[in-house]
Each structure stands twice: as C-alpha cells, then as structure tokens.
Amino acid sequence: MKRISFLILSQLLVVSAMAQCAICTKTAGQIGQEAGKGFNAGILYLAAMPFAIAGYIAFKWWKQDKS
C-alpha cells in the first residue's frame, strides 16, 4: 500500500511535464507561447486516460490476487 501511495503522490506533485514529440514541439513553437501551453496541456490530458485505465486494471488485478 505504501508503494501505491508513493506512486500516486509522486504523480500529483509533478508541476510541469514536457510531453511533446519533435513535431508537436515545432507546431507549438509556431502557434505562440500561450497556445503552445494549451497544446501541451491537451497532450497531457489525452495521455492521462490510458494511464488511469491501466492503473485501474492493475489495482483490480492486485486486489483480486490479494484475496
């Protein structure tokens, strides 16, 4: 339980993440700084759902294996 709590806490403490590939970085640079920040936030938002689903499945699997 301590490991899961640590992983969740470490993910919540991330202030900023650069989640752009080379093409996305170039595009964000061309559209301006404010729009680029929104672009980066959108990429992080889209990436969060697969990780949440995988985490939920792993948690259910771990809980079922424990009992």
C-alpha positions, 0 to 999 in steps of 0.5 A, a space after each residue: 500500500 505504501 508503494 501505491 501511495 508513493 506512486 500516486 503522490 509522486 504523480 500529483 506533485 509533478 508541476 510541469 511535464 514536457 510531453 511533446 514529440 519533435 513535431 508537436 514541439 515545432 507546431 507549438 513553437 509556431 502557434 505562440 507561447 500561450 497556445 503552445 501551453 494549451 497544446 501541451 496541456 491537451 497532450 497531457 490530458 489525452 495521455 492521462 486516460 490510458 494511464 488511469 485505465 491501466 492503473 485501474 486494471 492493475 489495482 483490480 488485478 492486485 486486489 483480486 490476487 490479494 484475496 
